[in-house]
Amino acid sequence: MNSSRAVVVGVDDKQPHAVKFALEEATRTGSELIVVHSAGLPGQTYETYSAATLFASLRDAGQAILDLTREMIDSIEHDVPVRYVLSPRAPAGALEQEARDARLLVIGTEKASWFERLLGGAIAEHLVRHAAVPVVVVPERDHHREKADVVVMIDGNSAARGPLRFAFDAATARNGVLHVLHATPPGTAPEDALAAQAAVSEVLAGWRAEFPDVQVRTEFVTAHPPEACLEATASAGLVVLGRPSGRPVPLALARPVAAQVVRRAKCPVVIIPLSFRSAA
C-alpha cells in the first residue's frame, strides 16, 4: 500500500534525528508518516528465503528496531498518523516501493547504516537516479535544528526548477532566509565566471517575483562546489542540491560528490529531482 504525499523515513538501528526530522515534516505538511525498515538483502526476495533462518533473524531484528522507533515517536506529542512497515524487500526496493508517491523520503547517516548502503553501490545508483521524490539525508549528530535558513546551490547553466522550487517552498515554510550559493571552481576564466553569475541572477529574477516574501541572499564564491557546499552545512538548517537525471547536468551532483558532501554534512541535505514540482 502506498500513501500519496506521505513522508517516508527509512530506519536502521538508532537514528533519532532522521525520525524526528521526518515527523516534523509530516506535521508541517499534514502528511502521514511511514516508517520503513528492510529485513531483506540485495539480490534476495521474500520468496527466495522467507522460511529460512536468516530471514527469521532479520525479521526479528527489524521488528525490534521498529518497536523502538514506535516508542520514541509515541513519546513525542504529535497528531500525525504513523504506519510502520517491516519490508521483506532489499533496502532499495523497500524504500522505492513505499516512497513511490510520497512527498519526501528521509534517511539517516551513521556508521554503515542506510546511508552507507545507499551510497555504497548499486542501491545508491538506483535510488539516486530513479527515485521520483526528494531524498533528505539527516546526519545523526547536532544539525542546527534551531536554524531556519535554507541554502540552495545552483550554477549558470541550468534553470534548476526542481531544486529552486523546493528551496523557496522550504524557506517559506520555515520563515527563513534563502541563501543562493554559486561556486566557481578555481582556475575558471574570469569571463566565464561573470557569465555564470549573470545567468544565476537572471534565473533568480523570476523566482523572486513568484516568492516576494522570501528574503534571498546570493553569494558567489571561488571554490570547488563540494567544498562550498560542506561549508554551507555548518551554518544552515537545510541544504538543497540537484540530483542527476540520467544525462549530464552541471547542477546535479555526481555520486562521488554527493557522497563527499553528505558523509560530512553538519545539517540535513536534500537531493532533488530536477523535474520536482511542489507537493503543496
Secondary structure, 3 states (H helix, E strand, C coil): CCCCCCEEEECCCCCHHHHHHHHHHHHHHCCCEEEEEECCCCCCCHHHHCCCHHHHHHHHHHHHHHHHHHHHHHCCCCCCCEEEEEECCCHHHHHHHHHCCCCEEEEEECCCCHHHHHHCCHHHHHHHHHCCCCEEEEECCCCCCCCCCEEEECCCCCCCHHHHHHHHHHHHHHCCCEEEEEEECCCCCHHHHHHHHHHHHHHHHHHHHHCCCCCEEEEEEECCHHHHHHHHCCCCCEEEEEECCCCCCCCCCCHHHHHHHHHHCCCCEEEEECCCCCCC
